[in-house]
């Protein structure tokens, strides 16, 4: 979409009563907006807290109901901001996801307890193990004293209603983890270029991309799937329109695309894409991937 047309769409979306499209987040049964608010580096780009809180409130007012944060985002600053918004407006109808990074169970629990305090809640809807990397990393996660066993207990206790894992480096390792672990959800790098964050490796081989390797396992297990790295850390936005990149990821079998939006106008534009979403034809998706 040309910039002028995109601006018109964005303006209409900001005032439109049109509903945000919703999808079911796999076995959780929850209905979530196809556009999720990413609260990582792009959220932290709002240097003034007042601006950050206003941006998140604006996104929620426009129909986004999925908030994605993590303990490591700004060393708790993101969670603190999200917590202030939730306290002020309530969390009814909202889906709250955070992530924990330490692999040792005791260390992870200290971080999770901090997360709950910063978020000002006594439970989260989804708690992810953050950023799976290597086979050795997976072994540490599933060790007897590892973070996975703690998450299983937290799920039993309803402190985390659902648990999952994220990955943007190695599709093969994620595939194995999804097959082996008892998880409800997963988040992975799913973009038109089929690239993750491992030294700019492009997973051209259909046998080694997240889309063809890990995604089918998550589908088969009816997991709640969310896409991230839609723009591959902005490596793709100078090659193809943001609108088409978003549509590509939303056309995959995912519940939502998690996108950071460092300016209010980006929120309006992305909401416009979501509210006007039409799946990309398979041939167009294949052509786009080949082009990138």
C-alpha positions in Angstrom: 0.0 0.0 0.0 1.3 3.5 -0.9 2.1 5.7 2.1 -0.9 8.1 1.4 -3.3 5.2 1.2 -1.8 3.7 4.3 -2.2 7.0 6.1 -5.9 7.0 5.1 -6.4 3.4 6.2 -4.7 4.2 9.5 -6.9 7.2 10.2 -10.0 5.2 9.4 -8.8 2.4 11.7 -8.3 4.8 14.6 -11.9 6.0 14.4 -13.5 2.9 13.0 -15.9 0.8 15.0 -14.9 -2.2 12.9 -13.8 -5.0 15.2 -10.3 -6.3 15.5 -10.1 -9.8 13.9 -9.7 -12.5 16.6 -8.3 -16.0 16.5 -8.3 -18.9 18.9 -4.9 -19.3 20.6 -4.7 -23.1 20.1 -5.5 -25.4 23.1 -5.8 -22.4 25.5 -9.2 -21.7 23.9 -8.6 -17.9 24.3 -9.6 -15.5 21.6 -6.8 -13.0 20.9 -6.3 -10.2 18.4 -4.4 -11.1 15.3 -2.1 -8.2 16.1 -0.3 -8.4 19.4 1.5 -5.5 21.2 5.2 -6.2 21.4 6.6 -4.6 24.5 10.3 -5.2 23.8 12.9 -2.7 22.4 10.3 -0.9 20.3 8.2 -0.2 23.4 11.3 0.9 25.3 11.9 3.4 22.5 9.3 5.5 24.1 11.7 7.3 26.5 9.1 9.2 28.4 6.9 6.9 30.6 3.8 9.0 29.9 4.3 8.4 26.1 4.8 4.7 26.6 1.7 4.3 28.7 -0.3 6.3 26.3 0.9 4.2 23.4 -0.1 0.9 25.0 -3.5 2.4 26.1 -4.0 3.6 22.5 -3.3 0.1 21.1 -5.7 -1.5 23.6 -8.4 1.1 22.8 -8.1 0.1 19.1 -8.9 -3.5 19.9 -5.5 -5.2 20.5 -5.9 -7.5 23.5 -2.6 -9.5 23.5 0.2 -7.9 25.4 3.7 -9.5 25.0 6.4 -8.5 27.5 9.4 -10.2 29.2 11.4 -9.8 32.4 14.5 -9.0 30.4 13.0 -6.1 28.4 14.7 -3.1 30.0 15.5 -5.3 33.0 11.9 -5.0 34.2 11.0 -1.6 32.8 8.6 -3.0 30.2 6.8 -5.1 32.8 6.6 -2.1 35.1 5.0 0.0 32.4 2.6 -2.8 31.4 1.7 -3.2 35.1 0.8 0.4 35.4 -1.6 0.3 32.4 -3.2 -2.9 33.7 -3.7 -1.5 37.2 -5.3 1.6 35.8 -7.7 0.0 33.2 -8.1 -3.6 34.6 -7.1 -6.7 32.7 -10.6 -8.0 31.7 -10.6 -9.2 28.1 -6.8 -8.8 27.9 -4.2 -11.6 27.4 -1.0 -11.1 29.3 2.2 -12.9 28.3 5.6 -12.5 29.9 8.9 -14.5 29.6 11.6 -15.8 31.9 15.2 -16.2 30.9 17.2 -18.0 33.6 17.5 -21.8 33.0 18.1 -22.7 36.6 14.8 -23.2 38.4 15.6 -21.2 41.6 16.9 -18.2 39.6 13.9 -18.4 37.3 11.5 -18.3 40.3 13.2 -15.1 41.6 12.7 -13.5 38.3 9.1 -14.7 38.0 8.3 -13.3 41.5 9.7 -10.0 40.4 7.6 -10.1 37.2 4.4 -10.6 39.1 5.2 -7.6 41.4 6.1 -5.3 38.5 3.0 -6.4 36.5 0.9 -5.9 39.7 -0.8 -9.3 39.1 -1.0 -12.6 40.9 -1.0 -14.6 37.7 -0.2 -14.3 34.0 -2.1 -15.9 31.1 1.1 -17.2 29.5 4.6 -17.6 30.8 7.2 -18.4 28.1 10.7 -19.8 28.6 12.6 -17.0 26.7 14.8 -17.5 23.7 15.7 -21.2 23.2 19.0 -21.4 21.4 21.1 -24.7 21.3 20.7 -28.4 22.2 22.8 -27.6 25.3 20.4 -24.8 26.2 17.5 -27.2 25.8 19.2 -29.7 28.1 19.6 -27.0 30.8 15.9 -26.1 30.5 14.7 -29.7 31.0 17.3 -30.6 33.7 15.8 -31.8 37.0 16.6 -28.4 38.6 15.8 -26.5 35.4 13.2 -23.9 34.6 10.8 -26.3 32.8 9.9 -28.2 36.0 9.2 -24.9 37.8 6.8 -23.9 35.0 5.0 -27.1 35.2 4.4 -26.5 38.9 3.3 -22.9 38.3 0.8 -24.1 35.7 -0.6 -26.5 38.2 -0.9 -23.7 40.8 -2.5 -21.4 38.1 0.2 -18.8 38.7 0.8 -19.2 35.0 -2.4 -20.3 33.3 -0.4 -21.6 30.3 3.2 -22.1 29.6 5.3 -22.0 26.4 8.7 -21.4 24.8 10.1 -18.9 22.3 12.8 -19.3 19.7 14.4 -17.2 17.0 17.7 -18.9 16.4 17.5 -22.7 15.6 14.3 -24.2 14.1 15.6 -27.8 14.6 16.1 -27.2 18.3 12.7 -25.7 18.7 11.1 -28.6 16.8 12.7 -31.1 19.2 11.6 -29.0 22.3 8.0 -28.8 21.0 7.9 -32.5 20.5 9.4 -33.3 23.9 8.0 -30.7 26.3 4.4 -30.5 27.5 3.7 -26.9 26.5 0.6 -25.0 25.6 2.1 -22.2 23.4 5.1 -21.2 21.3 6.4 -18.1 19.7 8.9 -18.3 16.8 10.5 -16.1 14.1 8.1 -16.3 11.2 8.7 -13.9 8.4 8.6 -13.8 4.6 12.4 -14.1 4.3 12.5 -17.2 6.6 15.3 -15.8 8.7 15.9 -15.9 12.4 18.5 -14.2 14.5 21.4 -16.7 14.1 24.1 -14.6 12.5 21.7 -13.6 9.7 21.4 -17.2 8.5 18.7 -17.6 5.9 16.9 -20.9 6.2 16.3 -21.4 2.5 16.1 -25.1 2.7 12.4 -26.0 3.3 13.7 -28.7 5.7 15.3 -26.2 8.0 13.0 -23.1 8.3 10.8 -22.4 11.3 7.8 -22.3 9.0 8.4 -25.8 7.6 10.2 -27.5 10.5 8.8 -26.2 13.9 5.4 -24.7 12.9 3.9 -28.1 11.8 4.8 -29.7 15.2 3.1 -26.8 17.0 0.0 -27.2 14.7 -0.1 -30.9 15.2 -0.1 -30.5 19.0 -2.8 -27.7 18.8 -0.5 -25.2 20.5 -1.2 -21.5 20.6 1.2 -20.1 18.1 2.4 -16.5 17.7 4.8 -15.1 15.1 7.6 -12.7 15.9 10.5 -11.0 14.0 8.0 -10.1 11.3 10.4 -7.5 10.0 13.5 -9.5 10.9 14.8 -6.6 13.1 14.0 -4.1 10.2 16.2 -6.0 7.8 13.2 -6.4 5.5 11.4 -3.1 5.7 13.5 -1.5 3.0 12.8 -4.3 0.6 9.0 -4.7 0.9 6.1 -2.8 2.5 5.4 -3.4 6.2 1.8 -4.1 5.2 2.8 -7.0 3.0 5.2 -8.4 5.6 2.5 -8.3 8.3 0.0 -9.9 6.0 2.5 -12.7 5.2 2.9 -13.6 8.8 -0.8 -13.3 9.6 -1.5 -15.6 6.6 0.3 -18.4 8.4 -1.5 -20.7 10.8 -0.8 -18.4 13.8 -3.1 -16.8 16.3 -1.3 -13.5 16.3 1.7 -11.5 15.0 3.6 -9.9 17.8 4.9 -6.5 16.6 6.7 -3.7 18.4 5.4 -0.2 17.5 7.7 2.6 18.6 5.5 5.4 17.3 1.8 6.0 17.7 1.3 6.2 14.0 2.8 2.7 13.6 0.1 1.5 16.0 -2.6 3.1 13.8 -1.0 1.7 10.6 -0.7 -1.8 11.9 -4.2 -1.8 13.3 -5.4 -0.8 9.9 -3.6 -3.7 8.3 -5.1 -6.1 10.9 -8.7 -4.7 10.6 -8.5 -4.9 6.8 -6.6 -8.2 6.8 -7.0 -10.4 3.7 -4.8 -13.5 3.5 -2.0 -13.5 0.9 -2.5 -16.1 -1.8 -0.1 -19.0 -1.4 1.6 -18.2 -4.7 2.1 -14.6 -3.6 3.6 -15.8 -0.3 6.0 -18.1 -2.2 7.0 -15.3 -4.6 7.7 -12.9 -1.8 9.9 -15.5 0.0 11.8 -16.1 -3.2 12.2 -12.4 -3.8 13.6 -11.8 -0.3 
